[in-house]
């Protein structure tokens, strides 16, 4: 029996809304499955579906991050337009637009499975800040220190958001309660 991911996802969302835990849903959906591949597919689908209550509780962070991404994207566009207006070079680079377009899409659609791309871009930005900082030490005044600090702060925010947010939203409630009870 081939498992349809779309219908399975709808079943899991309805089960979570009715109050079942992810473990209970996993057990009921895999009890008739014998294939290890299908069991893994069910586990992967269940893992990245957020609890509705947690999405309500932590959803504002996703909205704040989306606003940050849009502001950064508008800043890149404004910088690119002004740079081309005062420069003799008339080339357009689409790489920043593609990266931030991808991140905005992932954030709007809440594709928690792919939030590691946010951390990757944050790591790139963080190490760019370190690189520019080291370069500024040897070549005086090429880049203002506040831009270097902003790159490193934004990179840190991206890294933390990409790693921590999906875990907060997609973690099972019972596991949270057992962790709190053992503490």
C-alpha positions, 0 to 999 in steps of 0.5 A, a space after each residue: 500500500 502506497 502512502 499518499 503524503 497529502 492525505 496523510 498530512 491532513 489526517 495528522 493535522 486533524 488528529 492533532 486538532 482533536 487532541 491526540 499526540 504525535 506518538 499516538 498518531 504514529 502508532 495508529 498510522 503505522 500499525 498496518 504498514 509493514 514496509 520500513 520505507 513507508 514507516 519512515 515516510 510517516 515519521 518524517 511527515 509527522 515530525 515537521 507538522 506543528 501543534 496548533 496550540 504551539 503555532 498560536 503560542 510561537 507564531 508571532 516569532 515567525 511573523 517577526 522574522 518574516 518582517 525582518 526578512 522583508 526589511 532586509 530584502 527591501 534594504 538590499 533592493 534599495 542599496 542595489 538601485 542606488 549603487 547602480 545609479 552612481 556606478 558605471 557598472 550596470 550588472 544586476 546580481 540576482 543571488 541576494 534576491 533568490 536567497 531572500 526570496 527562498 527564505 521568505 517563501 519558507 517562512 510564509 509557508 512554514 516549511 519547518 523541514 527546510 528551516 536549516 537553510 535559514 541557519 546556513 545563510 545566517 552562518 554565511 552572514 556571520 562569517 562574512 562579518 568576521 571576514 570583513 572585520 579581519 580585512 578591516 584590521 589590515 586595510 583601515 576604514 574600508 567598511 564601517 564597523 556598524 555594518 560588520 556588527 550588523 552582519 554578525 548580529 543578523 547572522 546570529 539571529 538567523 542561526 538561532 531562528 533556523 535551529 530553535 524555532 522548528 524544535 519549539 513549534 514541532 515538539 510533542 507536548 507529552 515530551 515537554 511535560 515529561 521533561 518538566 516533570 523530571 526537572 
